[in-house]
Amino acid sequence: MLQRLLHFLDASPVNFLAAKNLADELEKAGFKRIDPCQPLPEVKAGDKLFVTKNDSSVYAFEIGRKPLADVGFHMICAHCDSPTFRIKPQAEMTCEGGIVKLNTEVYGGPIMSTWFDRPLTLAGRVIVRGDDEMTPRTLLLHVRRPLLQISNLAIHFNRQVNDGVKLSKQKDVLPILGIINDELERGNLLMNIICEELNKEHTISRDDILDFDLYLADATPACTFGAHNEFISSGRLDDLSMCFAGLEALLASGPSDVTKVLAIFDNEETGSQTKQGAGSPFLASILKRIALRQSGTEEAFYQAVERAFMVSADNAHAWHPNYGEKFDPTNHPKLGGGPVIKFNAAQKYASDAVSASVFAEICRKAGVPCQRFVNHSDVAGGSTLGNLLASSIPLRGVDMGNGILAMHSCRETGSTADHIYCVKAFTQFFS
């Protein structure tokens, strides 16, 4: 189970590749891809369907034995994007000595200093000319070698570096790509690399490329560490570990009366207000279409929503042994202590006493320990998918996640035991 997670993390450096890998696993398990542009096929008990949006979000449905209107649905939702750096258009900046760096902009809220002095690579999607101007083709790109690096300034030029340095998003975090060998490479180095990579599997000319969505990613593989290999070290644990736990549970759970839904959104790190984010009505429209195909009435959808339960799965903050004062004195989850239910008085999380009790009972039935997280009252917390989704679909639900350290670092730390616990709890929920 852990090796499957590590492989998924390595193969999913950005949202587009994560969505593809999830879709591939669903297809292997017998899920049929549906085209939202077309009428939905006949929906019957046991059907396994999935749909994607923008190449970066995935929604899977396993139809239950009983109609949606009678029993509702059980949903696990997570997000496949992570904080990183996006490559800007016209990105190449040639400096003295022919050194080429790339112009970037920050995506989400990364801990920027953690991206320095480590091998990085490029991944994302490239848009190429299609049959007509309205239907370009999308090709995925993952450069599977160290390609770039953001280098620190030597301490001799910045004696205060260990006292804390304010980083400029425009100046300090631009990665070095290479040194041009001749004038023909000037302004073309990045595009040459893109063409070279794409032509390993396709036949693409420079003129075919229209645009791209490319991002930086850590090139070091995910791994376990610790005296007993009890920890996981990887980029993007937030939130790919929850995506994969949801997938594992969906595929492991048997037939059910209740329709099972796995919703993997994009753009949570930038507010979710996109067509592929949790703030979009896309998921609600697909669920409504399924209910209509089952019953012939829109009323069935609204009944299903009232009977539904959502698990919003987004990682939590585990207690840090060096910074214990930052955590709530009585609600600070530990690594290896099991899934974490998250609470917030300002309603940043969907959990309340009722939904938390439901999830705690699910964990108990699965034989899994369960923890609770509340922010230190003097430390502001973030938000996540649950309350955003509930604002468009009024679902009963809980916000939870596995505890990790260094959230939004280039590499985060999680617990091997927690991943196993989470898959067991999710499988119990879907079963």
C-alpha positions as a printed Julia matrix, in Angstrom:
431×3 Matrix{Float64}:
   0.0    0.0     0.0
   2.78   2.45    0.9
   4.77   1.7    -2.23
   1.68   2.43   -4.31
   1.37   5.81   -2.59
   5.05   6.65   -3.15
   4.77   5.68   -6.82
   1.66   7.83   -7.22
   3.38  10.82   -5.62
   6.4   10.49   -7.92
   4.19  10.13  -11.0
   2.02  13.13  -10.05
   4.24  16.23   -9.85
   1.35  18.54  -10.83
  -2.45  18.54  -10.9
  -2.75  17.49  -14.56
  -0.65  14.36  -14.1
  -2.37  13.53  -10.81
  -5.74  13.68  -12.55
  -4.48  11.49  -15.4
  -3.06   8.91  -13.0
  -6.3    8.79  -11.01
  -8.3    8.4   -14.22
  -6.0    5.61  -15.41
  -6.5    3.71  -12.14
 -10.26   4.13  -12.4
 -10.3    2.79  -15.96
  -8.2   -0.21  -14.91
 -10.8   -0.93  -12.21
 -13.65  -0.89  -14.74
 -14.89   2.68  -14.4
 -16.22   4.06  -17.67
 -15.31   7.61  -18.7
 -18.35   9.68  -19.63
 -18.43  12.8   -21.79
 -20.4   15.61  -20.1
 -21.09  17.08  -23.55
 -23.23  14.03  -24.31
 -26.42  12.75  -22.67
 -25.63  10.52  -19.71
 -25.93   6.8   -20.43
 -28.52   4.68  -18.66
 -27.68   4.54  -14.95
 -28.24   1.32  -13.04
 -27.04  -0.28   -9.81
 -23.38  -1.27   -9.92
 -22.43   1.1   -12.74
 -19.0    2.69  -12.38
 -18.59   6.07  -14.08
 -16.16   8.96  -14.0
 -15.76  12.33  -15.63
 -12.93  14.88  -15.77
 -12.91  18.66  -16.03
 -10.08  20.8   -17.42
  -7.71  17.79  -17.39
  -7.18  18.58  -13.7
 -10.2   17.38  -11.71
 -11.8   13.93  -11.5
 -15.25  12.82  -10.31
 -15.98   9.08   -9.93
 -19.35   7.49   -9.17
 -20.23   3.91   -8.24
 -24.02   3.64   -8.38
 -25.57   2.01   -5.31
 -28.15  -0.75   -5.21
 -30.82   1.68   -3.98
 -31.93   4.9    -5.73
 -30.15   8.12   -4.79
 -33.41   9.59   -3.52
 -33.83   6.81   -0.95
 -30.35   6.61    0.57
 -28.34   9.56   -0.75
 -24.63   9.23   -1.47
 -21.34   8.98    0.39
 -18.7   11.37   -0.91
 -14.98  11.75   -0.28
 -13.52  14.94   -1.72
  -9.92  16.11   -1.89
  -7.79  18.34   -4.12
  -4.9   17.54   -6.47
  -3.15  20.93   -6.65
  -0.27  22.0    -4.39
   1.67  25.24   -3.87
   4.4   25.7    -6.45
   5.69  28.14   -9.09
   4.07  28.6   -12.49
   6.2   29.34  -15.54
   5.17  32.65  -17.11
   4.75  33.15  -20.86
   7.94  34.37  -22.56
   9.73  33.03  -19.52
  13.38  32.95  -20.6
  15.67  35.61  -19.12
  19.24  35.45  -20.48
  21.82  36.83  -18.05
  25.54  37.52  -18.13
  27.58  34.55  -19.28
  24.63  33.11  -21.18
  22.94  31.78  -18.02
  19.2   31.4   -18.6
  16.7   31.69  -15.77
  12.93  31.38  -16.01
  10.39  34.0   -15.03
   7.84  32.49  -12.62
   4.88  33.45  -10.49
   3.86  31.88   -7.2
   0.93  29.44   -7.21
  -0.78  29.12   -3.83
   1.16  29.68   -0.61
   4.46  27.75   -0.68
   7.18  28.04    1.95
   9.45  29.6    -0.64
  12.79  29.07    1.13
  12.3   25.28    1.0
  12.52  25.37   -2.81
  16.11  26.63   -2.78
  19.2   24.55   -3.61
  17.39  21.37   -4.58
  16.97  19.71   -7.99
  13.71  20.73   -9.63
  11.94  19.73  -12.79
   9.09  20.88  -15.05
   5.65  19.32  -15.43
   2.22  20.29  -16.7
   0.41  20.42  -20.0
   1.27  21.76  -23.43
  -1.43  22.93  -25.83
  -0.81  22.08  -29.49
  -2.66  22.84  -32.69
  -5.7   20.61  -33.33
  -8.18  20.08  -36.15
  -9.56  23.62  -35.76
  -9.04  26.7   -33.61
 -11.74  25.7   -31.09
 -10.38  22.21  -30.4
  -6.64  22.3   -29.65
  -4.96  19.17  -28.35
  -3.55  18.76  -24.85
  -0.3   16.87  -24.25
   1.04  16.19  -20.76
   4.68  16.93  -19.97
   6.85  15.54  -17.18
  10.59  16.04  -17.51
  11.88  13.05  -15.55
  15.29  14.42  -14.66
  16.67  17.27  -12.57
  16.39  20.28  -14.86
  16.42  23.48  -12.81
  17.5   24.91   -9.47
  16.78  28.04   -7.43
  20.15  28.91   -5.87
  20.66  30.8    -2.63
  22.9   33.82   -2.31
  26.1   32.87   -0.45
  26.14  33.78    3.24
  29.23  35.94    2.57
  26.98  38.36    0.67
  24.14  38.16    3.18
  25.38  37.76    6.73
  21.83  38.11    8.08
  20.49  35.12    6.14
  20.06  33.03    9.29
  18.21  35.84   11.04
  15.35  35.67    8.55
  15.2   37.07    5.03
  12.23  38.55    3.2
  12.11  36.94   -0.23
  10.97  38.7    -3.38
   8.59  36.6    -5.46
   9.85  38.34   -8.61
  13.58  38.32   -7.95
  14.72  35.65   -5.51
  12.84  32.53   -6.64
  13.64  32.43  -10.35
  15.15  29.04  -11.29
  18.28  28.56  -13.39
  17.61  26.5   -16.52
  21.02  26.33  -18.21
  23.69  28.1   -20.27
  23.11  28.73  -23.97
  25.72  27.18  -26.23
  25.12  29.41  -29.24
  22.94  32.28  -30.41
  20.39  29.87  -31.9
  19.51  28.8   -28.35
  18.96  32.37  -27.14
  15.25  32.67  -26.3
  14.65  29.07  -27.42
  16.14  26.93  -24.66
  12.87  26.2   -22.85
  10.93  25.54  -26.05
  13.7   23.23  -27.3
  13.38  21.18  -24.11
   9.58  21.06  -24.41
   9.79  19.87  -28.03
  12.45  17.3   -27.19
  10.35  15.85  -24.37
   7.1   15.78  -26.33
   8.74  14.12  -29.32
   9.64  11.12  -27.19
   6.0   10.05  -27.57
   4.55  12.35  -30.26
   5.56  14.04  -33.48
   5.42  17.75  -32.73
   7.04  20.72  -34.43
   7.81  24.01  -32.72
   5.06  25.7   -34.74
   2.47  23.23  -33.39
   2.84  24.53  -29.83
   0.28  27.18  -28.95
   0.69  27.6   -25.18
   1.44  25.74  -21.95
   0.59  25.42  -18.25
   3.92  24.39  -16.73
   5.03  24.33  -13.09
   8.1   23.6   -11.02
   8.22  20.32   -9.08
  10.68  18.66   -6.74
  12.76  16.12   -8.68
  13.72  14.03   -5.62
  11.63  10.86   -5.27
   9.23  10.34   -2.37
  10.59   8.07    0.36
  10.12   6.77    3.87
  12.53   7.59    6.69
  12.96   7.24   10.43
  14.33   4.57   12.78
  11.45   2.28   11.77
  10.64   3.88    8.4
   7.64   5.38   10.14
   7.65   8.69    8.25
   6.9    9.69    4.66
   8.89  12.48    3.01
   7.51  13.9    -0.22
   6.28  16.95   -1.95
   2.52  17.32   -2.37
   1.38  15.1     0.52
  -1.09  17.96    0.89
  -3.3   16.82   -0.69
  -2.31  13.96   -2.99
  -2.09  11.55   -0.06
  -5.8   12.12    0.6
  -6.63  11.77   -3.12
  -4.89   8.42   -3.24
  -6.4    7.19    0.04
  -9.84   8.0    -1.38
  -9.04   6.12   -4.58
  -7.73   3.08   -2.7
 -10.89   2.99   -0.57
 -13.21   3.35   -3.55
 -11.53   0.45   -5.33
 -11.32  -1.71   -2.19
 -14.92  -1.29   -0.99
 -17.52  -3.75   -2.18
 -21.03  -3.19   -3.58
 -23.19  -0.88   -1.46
 -26.76   0.34   -1.22
 -25.41   3.89   -1.24
 -23.89   5.59   -4.29
 -20.19   6.25   -3.73
 -18.59   9.46   -4.99
 -14.91  10.4    -5.15
 -14.48  14.07   -6.07
 -10.95  15.34   -6.7
 -10.99  19.09   -7.24
  -8.35  21.5    -8.51
  -7.34  25.02   -7.43
  -8.04  24.63   -3.71
  -4.74  26.39   -3.01
  -5.98  29.51   -4.82
  -9.54  29.63   -3.46
 -11.45  26.97   -5.48
 -13.39  29.53   -7.51
 -12.81  27.94  -10.92
 -14.81  25.64  -13.17
 -12.78  22.72  -11.83
 -12.72  23.87   -8.21
 -14.94  23.08   -5.23
 -16.73  26.4    -5.72
 -17.97  25.28   -9.15
 -21.5   23.89   -9.74
 -20.03  21.16  -11.99
 -20.24  18.32   -9.44
 -23.8   19.29   -8.44
 -24.86  19.28  -12.1
 -23.45  15.78  -12.7
 -25.1   14.43   -9.55
 -28.38  16.01  -10.59
 -28.09  14.42  -14.04
 -27.47  11.02  -12.47
 -30.5   11.42  -10.21
 -32.62  12.44  -13.2
 -31.5    9.39  -15.18
 -32.39   7.18  -12.23
 -35.76   8.64  -11.3
 -36.83  11.06  -14.02
 -37.36  13.84  -11.46
 -35.14  16.63  -10.18
 -36.67  16.1    -6.74
 -34.59  12.92   -6.39
 -31.39  14.99   -6.41
 -32.55  17.24   -3.58
 -33.64  14.24   -1.51
 -30.25  12.61   -2.14
 -28.42  15.73   -0.94
 -30.39  15.72    2.32
 -29.44  12.07    2.92
 -25.82  12.42    1.8
 -22.62  12.6     3.85
 -19.37  14.23    2.72
 -15.85  13.6     3.97
 -13.72  16.59    3.04
 -10.23  15.12    3.13
  -7.43  17.68    3.39
  -4.33  17.23    5.5
  -4.11  18.61    9.02
  -1.28  20.09   11.07
   0.47  17.5    13.23
   2.13  18.61   16.45
   5.7   19.77   15.77
   8.25  18.83   18.46
  10.22  22.08   17.94
   7.23  24.43   18.02
   4.8   23.06   20.59
   3.74  26.58   21.6
   2.07  27.11   18.22
  -0.54  24.43   18.87
  -3.72  24.31   20.9
  -2.9   23.01   24.4
  -5.54  20.24   24.35
  -6.22  19.52   20.65
  -2.93  18.86   18.86
  -2.83  15.63   16.81
   0.32  13.51   16.67
   1.95  11.82   13.69
   0.86   8.2    13.7
  -2.19   8.89   15.84
  -4.78   8.35   13.12
  -7.08  10.57   11.03
  -7.73  14.07   12.36
 -11.16  15.74   12.57
 -10.81  19.51   12.14
 -12.93  22.11   13.95
 -13.17  25.9    13.63
 -15.56  28.26   15.41
 -15.52  30.64   12.42
 -16.83  27.81   10.21
 -13.67  27.48    8.13
 -14.31  23.74    8.39
 -17.55  21.82    7.78
 -17.26  19.73   10.95
 -19.78  20.05   13.74
 -20.53  17.82   16.71
 -22.93  15.64   14.68
 -20.72  15.08   11.64
 -17.62  14.62   13.81
 -19.45  11.93   15.78
 -20.36  10.15   12.56
 -16.77  10.08   11.35
 -15.42   9.07   14.76
 -17.81   6.1    14.74
 -16.67   5.17   11.23
 -13.08   5.12   12.52
 -14.08   3.03   15.54
 -15.81   0.46   13.33
 -12.72   0.33   11.11
 -10.49  -0.24   14.15
  -8.7    3.04   13.55
  -7.69   5.69   16.13
  -9.07   9.19   15.63
  -7.8   12.62   16.66
  -9.1   16.19   16.78
  -7.51  19.46   15.7
  -8.43  23.0    16.69
  -6.2   26.0    16.0
  -4.4   27.75   18.81
  -6.72  30.69   19.41
  -3.92  33.2    18.73
  -2.91  31.55   15.43
  -5.09  32.0    12.37
  -5.81  28.85   10.37
  -6.65  28.17    6.76
  -9.8   26.95    5.05
 -10.44  23.92    2.87
 -12.94  22.19    0.59
 -15.73  21.28    2.97
 -17.32  24.63    3.72
 -16.82  25.83    0.13
 -18.56  22.79   -1.3
 -21.33  22.95    1.3
 -22.08  26.53    0.25
 -23.19  25.25   -3.18
 -24.46  21.78   -2.2
 -25.86  21.86    1.38
 -24.2   18.62    2.45
 -23.81  17.25    5.94
 -20.12  16.57    6.29
 -16.85  16.58    8.17
 -13.46  18.12    7.48
 -10.58  15.79    8.26
  -7.13  14.78    7.12
  -3.95  13.07    8.16
  -1.57  15.11   10.26
   1.62  16.27    8.51
   4.59  18.51    9.28
   5.84  21.42    7.17
   2.59  21.86    5.23
   3.23  23.77    1.98
   6.95  23.07    2.11
   8.6   21.73   -1.02
   8.79  18.45    0.97
   6.3   17.6     3.7
   6.44  14.89    6.34
   3.67  12.42    7.08
   3.18   9.1     8.87
   3.13   5.68    7.22
   0.71   4.39    9.88
  -1.68   7.29    9.28
  -1.95   6.49    5.58
  -2.94   2.9     6.36
  -5.4    4.08    9.02
  -6.97   6.55    6.6
  -7.5    3.98    3.84
  -9.18   1.67    6.37
 -11.48   4.45    7.58
 -12.38   5.54    4.05
 -13.06   1.93    3.04
 -15.39   1.54    6.01
 -17.18   4.75    5.0
 -17.67   3.6     1.42
 -18.73   0.12    2.55
